[in-house]
Structure formats: C-alpha cells, structure tokens
Amino acid sequence: MNAPTPQFGNGFFSKPNYPRKGVHFFRLLFALKSIDEDKRRKEFILLIILTTSILIVLALNLSVLIRLLQSPDFTDLRVAVPFIILLAFVFLFWLMKKQHITITSYIVVGVYFFSISFAAYTWGIDLPAALLSFGVLLFISGMLISARFGIGLAIATAAILIYFAYLEEHGIHTPDRAWIQQGIRVSDAINFSIILLFLTVISWLANSQINKSLQRARYSEEALKQEKDLLEITVQNRTKALRKIELQKISELSQFAEFGRLAAGLFHDLINPLNGLLLNIHRL
C-alpha cells in the first residue's frame, strides 16, 4: 500500500472547482498548472512573488493617484513609471500562466536587479532600501532558479556596488544624497515596511518549501517502510511455499525409493523360485 505523496500548492491554489462564480474565477486565476513537482514548486513561488509585486505596485499607483488629485498641477513624467511597472508585472503574470516558468523567473530577477541597481546608482550604494532589496533578490533568485545562479548574481551585485563606489570616489558620478539631509520621513518607513513585508513573504515561501520537502520525505519514508514490510511478508510467504513444495517433493521421492526397494525385494523373491523351476524344466 503506497502512501499518497503531497504536492506543492495543494488546497487553496490547486483545485479550481468552486460553487460561486467570483471565487471560481479567483481560483482559476491562481490555480497551478504544472505537473512536474519541481516546476510546480517554482510556479507556486513565482505566483506568490508576482502577486505580492502587483499588490505593491497597485498601492504605489494609488498613492500617485492621490497625489495627482491633491496637486492637479503635478505633471512630472515619473508618475507614469509605476503604471508601466504594473503593466510589466501583469504581463509577467500572464507569461507565467502560459507555463513559461523559467523565462518568467529570469525576467523577474532581471527586472528587480536592474531596478535596484538603478536606485543604488541614483541615490548611492549606501541607500538602506537598495542594500536590503539586494539581499531579498539574492534569496529569491536562489529559490526561483538555482543556488548556482544565486551565487553568480551575488558576484554580479558585488561587482556593481564596487563599480558604483569607484565612479563616486573618482568624481565620475555623484549620486543624489538629498535623502540624508531630509531625515526620516513617513514615506521611508512605508518603503521599509513594504520591503520587510516582501521579505516576510519570501521567508514564508522558504519555510513552506522546507515543510513540503520534509512532508514528502516523511511520506516517502512511510511508503518505503510499508513496501519493506510487504516485501518481507511476501518473502516469508514465498519461502514457506517453497519449503512446502520441497518437503512434498522429498516425500514423493522417499515414497518412490521405498516403492523401488519393495519392488526389488519382490522381484528377488520371485526370481529364486523361477530359477529353480527353470533348472528343473531344463532337466526334464
């Protein structure tokens, strides 16, 4: 009897059948389509990352919209950047649903890497949000793609930071450090809270992955134990059957041997009178 193997994303994200239409659409939107276990795990992680990113960018667009309503004369072209980023993440979500998991993972990591690098280049490599974001990105890349890719990205991150420091040290580029003189603002606390929230989600994904792996290991161990017990029972039954057949054959052989001995004695007892009779007949 084989124990069932748990799969990644069981429960809320896997079964699209639901009675209400709105919830049914929601479950279809977030249902996992991959069959391979490793690909299904990566799809689940990518789904959480993209969903969290879209929610964060939506909140950013909402704050920009509120600022536009409060200041109608605010015409900075940078207000369109959050909307463009939102469209990019929606496109990546669509690409993921089309089962392009690997290429979507690389694009997501690339988008975050260049965005954080641009922030470090613009406001300085000592920007706390940039450094914290680099750490989160390295963690994500190791989970989404591979540990080897994460090591390569860490080397690239170190090279980027050293290069930016070189440009600043030699006066080639001077980052905007007005944020240092401005002191701590509420927007900074919000940014840090968003990054910490994202880090919490990633930590939850890592713990979920570890728990799923441990659960699969326990199920596999239980299945192997059951298979071992069944194999031992089968071997014992087969051994008993073979011993029974062997004893039966030995009994049959002993019966044949006994019959042979009886037949030999009988033929011997018959041959002696026949020899005497044959001699008497020969004399006559």
Secondary structure as UniProt FT lines:
FT   TURN            8..9
FT   TURN            12..14
FT   HELIX           21..29
FT   HELIX           37..70
FT   TURN            72..73
FT   HELIX           77..79
FT   HELIX           80..97
FT   TURN            98..99
FT   HELIX           101..123
FT   TURN            125..126
FT   HELIX           128..144
FT   HELIX           147..169
FT   TURN            170..171
FT   HELIX           178..182
FT   HELIX           186..283
//
